[in-house]
Every structure is written in structure tokens, then in C-alpha cells.
């Protein structure tokens, strides 16, 4: 009933307004007729009498406006009428409208899609209760300058028991688990956790429960909590899944819980199992755990940090051999999750924001150009009584419609852009599952529409609203259309476009130079025609002896396959962070001074590894098949290790050990020296490395690197069959070409380069189009002048110089400002660059030259057209 009464009341208001309008029109008509009769009696002609009466009333439109203001303000009908008129005006210029909407749509779409990515990855809180209380907790190694090192289990256990600042603190590690019994064998990203991982994060299982403390004790029950995705894909979302069993690495685990859909910590986890850790199996010197904790309510980070620092000092005092110079730090879990991509994504958001500003400047220039042809219309409206606010409202309605239509196109483009970003984003981009066109993004798009409407409409609207009929008559067409304040405004907007385009071009150029430098890095090995795969032999089935026997047989079988040139095994991967660094002690040689202890990157390989990867062998011998557990332990070192630890000496025959206090620890003898390789990633310099025979330092997880003829088809399928013949329960994983692995390390740089290059290209095109349009328009406004100059004998060079002179100022000013901004802001890109300085001279010269070339071309085309204007046409122009 209330709604009906409100509706009736609003209808009555509209009826009352309509009645008042009719009464006002009647009153106006009566007074106007009386004034006309008085003028006729004074001897005026009928037309003159009516004109003088209109002037006396100040125009009908002004009279109506004053009457409306007197009875309570402007009505909604005025706005609707302005919008209808703006729509009709835009319909009459379809090419202008479509071009403008497309330009604005590109700017809004690029900005909205990029904001969606930044919002999902950077701005949005983590999907946990009170996420600001969640902290990643790390150990530090002050001697190595490493601020984030993993925990050893005993150190973590001590901190977990002693701390008082956290509600709970839990640890985890990645575990490779082979799943059997559900289709083909496969490797899962399993996570070994301490008790209460989900509880610490504030997450309640969808089904069942979390892992309990008694299940993490040595010999405790084998249980598993499944991720939602694993539950759906492998078990069909069976609601009776609890208490069912899974076969993981030849052991049986009972399913006790299923995580909710949105929970995935750490990222990509398929399931969670109890961490099987003890001080006996995982001593204090072995660092492998990561930790996360939740602060107690009301406990500041400073207090928690002081407590952890005190615990670290006590552990260093009690265990100086393993905890020397080791501290503890805390990092916001969100900052830990987002990592280094925050700066890169914010730079990309700023880049597309510049594109939007260029689009707005371009459209504002178009509206200024278009508005110049409407000065007579606006002047007549003002003379007939339209007030300045009414004219502004009318003109802003037009820019508002353009912005709304551009926003519609932009949202569609943003939808497509977000899907593309999620599909093609690099593997290290976190939280991709949270990237979406959500309510926050749509509000951002709506705000952009309002921003664009103001940016493109305010300057042209105020310029036109100040037009009067007297100025139109006094200034004449040339001055009215091209010279003075409007030309200065257009030149200023052009300078802004040029400056922003140059900033984007130089940024893209720096990233391109950096990417070229990365692609040209000498890795130290030949990745061409190398295929690789990894497999893990379950510890419950394979001991050291049987693992060595299996690996030898696998290598022999692969080597006999058609098209295979070489094959070798390595623990870890030829390129990756799966290897560890270890300090060692010289044997039969003076120890180095304290603080200069030798450290090498440890790599375990089989015979033929250096030959397979074409790593140059410099001296000594390669590993042999008889380098076994019962023979002398041998090692091969890199050139960097030889030069650093045995400078000016022959390292062959030198010996060292990793544990001088243990009389049973193996003493390794250097038997060869090979070239240096970049084995961590593409941009990390080579480390001193030491290679050890797999048969003397066995590992159950190995990667096979196979060099084969490039035209061999089905090689991996044939290798799978060979592995299946040896053990049908073993899956192959990380199957890839080594060149693809190298390319994956450059995926992030390619992603950022693509984004910035597209932004720079779009900005340059928009600036060129804007420059071309304005110069072409100015040529059209000076047709008569140019024709007269030609008739008086001016040559083509003089005409071209005249036209080019109108664009030199904005281009030069924009270039200077753009260079200054690029030089000042270049350090923001420093974290994304490799072997390139932010002020790289080659990039600065090339980027500036390219922009000036585009600007010259955009200016020359209309200038050349100006030289072809015949004098007869110029005379007829008016």
C-alpha cells in the first residue's frame, strides 16, 4: 500500500508540473502578444515588432528557465531532453561516434581488465578470516645474507613449543606422492603438514576434519585431507569419501577430510598428509620446512618479533654448530604470496592508465575540433535565451553518452581480456583463481565511465559554452575555428599524448632490451633437442642398491631406442632450484680463514651427463660405470670452483669432505673439471658446483635427460613403455623439452613485455591519429589562406613548412616532458630489468626516434594534402 501511495504521489507531481508548464506557456503567450501589439501601435512592421518583443523578454528559453527556477529548480525532463538531443546529434555523425566509442572502449577495457588482475592478485585480502593476522615465519642466515631460509624440524619444534605470541604456528613441506589405484599412476603435489594447518588459517573442512597432532608423531596413522579439486576430479565428489583409502607411494592413507573449494594453501596442493619428521631422521642442520602462524588477537608484530628474536638467540647459544648467526623474521602472508609481482602489476596498471589518458585526450581533441563547427549553433542558443548551465548540461550529456557507450564496449573487452590473462598468465602469477570481473571491478569500470565523461567533456563544453554571437561575427571563420585559446588547448592535449606515449615506448623498449639480454645468456650447456622427464622410486620398495640397479637398467634401455644419441640421469633437474648448497672442508690442505669457508652447489649425476648436455670437459676424466659405493668416492668440479678454491693449482687429486668430525664421512677426490653452467635459472650467475656419481650418493628421484634426433616421433611414448616394463606403478612427470623449461623462466618477462608493448603500441597509434586529425583539421580551416598563398606564388616547401610549424611545438614539448618523466620514473622498472640500466642510452634514442618518426609521418600526410589545394577552391570556401 505504501508503494502504491508513493507512486500515486509521484504521478500527481508530474501532473502538477505539466499543468504549471501549460499555465506558464499561456501566461508567456499573453504577455508576448501584448508586447507585440504595443510595438505595432508604435509604428513597427509586424516582423520587427515580434523580434523586439522577443528581445524585451530576453528570449523565450531564458524566460522559461527563469520560470522553472522560480518554482523550484530544473526538472528531470530537461535532462532527458538533453540526452535525446545528444543521441540524435551523435546518430547524425556515425563515423565520429563509432571511432570515439572504440577509442574510449579500448582505454576503459584495458584499464578494467588490468585492474581486475591487480585487484585479484594484489588488492584483495587473502580468503581467510582475519588475514592480516597471518604471517609467514622464516629463519635467516646472516652469514650468507639470506633473509628467508627454511626451518629445520628441531628448531621449528622448539619455537612452536616456546612461543606465546601466536594462536598457532604450523609447518609444511612439499612431498612427491605417486598415486595408484585410480587410473594410470600419477604424481600428486602433496603437502606434508604439522597438526592444525587448516585451523591456523581459519578454514573449516567441507567434509570431515583437519590433521591431528597424534597423526604427525613418528609411526602415527597415515591419513589424508583432500583438496576440493582432487575430490571432484579423482573421486567424482563422492560425499561418502570419508574413511575411504588412497594408495600413495605404495602406502595406504585413510581419507579423513575434504577442504572447501576456495582453499589451496600452499598453491596447487592436491592433498595434505601428516609430516613424518623427527630429530633422528631430520636433524637440526637440515633445513626444509616452511612455516605459517596466526598472531594472538591484540598482539602487535613488534612484540611477536621480539619474542622470536629471543628464542633464536637461545637456540644459537645452545646449538652453535647448526644455529650460528640464524635469526627469525616474520612476513605478512599476503606479501609472501604476492611476492615480486606486486610492483610489476602496479606498473602495468599505470601503463594502461596512461593509455586511457591518451584516449581521453584524443577524444577531447576530437570534441574540440567538432565543437568548433558548432560555435554558431551555441551562440544562437545563447542569444535565444539558453543559459550557460543549460548549454553545459547539453554538451556534457553528449560526452556522457559517449563515455557510457565506451564503457559498455570496455566491459566486454575487459571480460575477454581477463579470460586471456588467466589462460596465458605465467606460472608464477599467484592467485589467478581470484581474478574475475567482480563487483569491485565493475564499480571501478563505472568510476572510469564517470572519469572519462568529465575528462573528454569538460574542456570542450566550457569552451563552447563561452561562445557568443558577437564573437562569432567579429572573429570570422578562421579565427573562430582554428586560432587562439582552442588551438592552445588542442596543442596542450597533443603534448600530453606525445609525452605519455614516449614514456610507454621507452618502458617497453627497456623491457625488450632486457628480454633480448636474457635470451642471449650463455647457459653453459646445449639445450637443443633435449627431452627430459622425472620419476620417483618409492622408498618403501627401493633401497639404495635396487634404486641404482633400476636406474642403470633404465639408462641402458633408453640408450638403445632408435634416434637416441645420448642419455644421462641427474638428481633434480639440469635447470632449477632443486639442488642444495653445502659447505665442505679441505683434506690434506690448510683450512681457509673463518668466514671464507668453501661452499659448492651439490649435483648428483650419472655417467654421460656432460656429454649429453655438451658441457665442455676441461681436464681429468668423466664418471665411469665402476664409480660405485664400494669404490673410492670421486667428484667433478666446475671451473669456478676450481679457480676459487684451488687458485693457480691443479685441482685434480685434491680431496675434501662435508663432515670432518665424522670419521665415516666419505672423502671425495676431484677427478675432473668441467665448464661453468647456469643451473639455478636463466638470470642467476653460475655457482661453484661439484658433481657426484649417483651410484656413490644414491637418490630415488632422478631426471633423465635424453638427446635425440629432432625428427623422432613418439619418443616419450616409447620411453613410457620402457619404464612400464620395468615397473608399471611408476609415472613420468615434468615431461618437457629442456628448451621449454628455459623458456618458462622467461614467461613472466614475456608477459610483462607483451602488456607494456601493447600499451605502448596502442598509445603511439592513438597519438599519431590524434596528431593527424588535428593537423588535418587545421589545414581545412586555413584552406582559404593556403590557397591565397599558393596564388601569390608560395611553393610546396613553404606550404609544408607552414603546416608542419603548427605541430612542431606540441611534439617537441611532449618529447621533452616524456623524456624527463621516463628518466625520473625509470628506476621503477629496475626490478624487472636484466643487464639493462633504466636510463639505457640506446633505448632512449631509439624510442624517441621512433615516436618522432611516427609524429612526422602523421603530420606530413595532411601537409602534403595542403600543397594540392587549388586557389579556385580556396576562393569558393566561404
Number of C-alpha atoms within 10 A of each C-alpha: 6 7 8 9 10 11 12 12 12 12 12 12 12 13 12 12 15 12 12 15 15 12 12 16 13 12 11 17 13 12 13 18 13 13 18 22 16 14 19 16 10 10 10 15 12 12 11 14 19 19 14 15 21 18 13 11 16 15 19 18 18 19 18 17 17 15 17 17 12 10 10 8 11 15 12 8 9 13 15 12 13 19 20 15 16 21 15 12 13 18 13 11 10 11 11 16 18 16 12 23 23 19 24 33 28 24 30 35 29 27 26 31 30 27 30 28 26 20 20 23 24 23 14 14 14 18 14 16 12 14 16 14 21 25 24 22 27 21 25 21 18 12 10 10 9 11 15 18 19 20 24 22 22 19 21 22 17 13 17 16 9 11 16 15 22 18 14 19 28 24 25 22 18 17 18 18 20 24 21 19 11 11 8 11 17 17 20 18 16 24 24 21 25 25 24 19 23 20 18 19 24 16 18 16 21 14 18 16 19 23 24 15 12 12 18 22 16 13 10 12 15 19 23 27 27 25 25 22 22 17 21 13 9 11 12 11 14 10 10 8 19 17 14 11 16 19 15 20 21 16 15 15 18 18 21 21 26 27 26 16 13 14 20 18 16 15 11 14 19 20 26 30 25 25 23 17 19 15 13 8 11 15 15 19 15 15 17 15 21 22 21 21 24 23 21 16 11 8 13 12 17 10 11 18 16 14 17 22 16 14 19 24 17 13 19 17 13 12 14 12 10 16 22 17 16 21 22 23 19 21 16 18 20 19 13 13 21 18 14 14 19 16 16 18 21 15 17 20 23 17 28 29 21 24 32 25 23 29 29 27 25 29 27 29 28 21 21 25 21 15 21 19 13 15 23 19 15 24 22 16 22 22 18 17 21 21 16 17 11 21 21 19 17 22 25 23 24 23 26 23 19 28 30 20 19 27 29 20 20 30 24 15 19 28 16 13 20 22 15 12 17 17 10 11 17 19 11 15 18 18 18 17 11 18 23 20 22 13 9 15 22 14 13 17 25 19 13 22 25 16 15 29 24 18 19 27 26 16 17 26 24 16 17 23 23 15 21 18 16 10 15 18 12 10 12 10 17 15 17 21 25 21 14 10 12 22 19 13 17 24 23 19 25 26 26 25 31 31 29 27 32 31 28 28 29 29 27 25 22 28 27 22 20 20 20 13 15 18 15 10 12 11 20 16 19 15 20 14 17 22 21 24 22 20 20 21 22 20 14 9 10 15 14 16 11 13 22 20 12 17 21 17 14 20 19 12 15 21 18 12 14 12 15 16 15 19 27 27 29 23 23 20 24 27 18 15 11 12 17 10 14 13 13 15 19 19 15 9 10 8 12 12 7 6 8 8 13 16 18 19 20 18 25 22 28 27 22 17 21 18 16 21 22 14 17 15 17 12 15 14 15 20 21 12 12 12 18 17 15 9 9 14 20 21 27 28 25 23 21 20 23 23 14 11 16 13 11 9 10 12 23 19 13 17 19 18 17 16 14 15 8 9 8 8 11 17 19 20 19 22 20 23 26 24 18 21 23 19 24 18 18 21 17 9 14 18 19 22 24 23 23 23 26 25 26 23 17 20 21 19 17 23 22 27 26 27 23 21 14 13 9 11 10 9 19 17 10 14 17 17 12 16 21 14 11 14 12 13 19 22 21 20 15 13 15 15 18 22 14 14 19 17 14 16 19 18 17 19 20 18 15 22 22 15 20 26 21 19 25 26 16 21 29 25 17 22 31 25 17 27 30 22 19 27 22 20 18 20 22 19 19 20 23 22 15 25 24 18 15 20 14 10 10 14 12 15 12 15 21 19 12 15 24 18 12 17 22 15 15 23 24 15 17 24 24 17 19 25 20 14 15 23 16 12 15 18 14 15 16 16 11 21 20 16 13 17 16 24 18 15 10 12 22 21 11 14 23 20 13 14 23 18 12 17 23 18 15 23 26 20 14 22 23 16 14 22 19 13 18 16 19 12 12 18 13 9 13 8
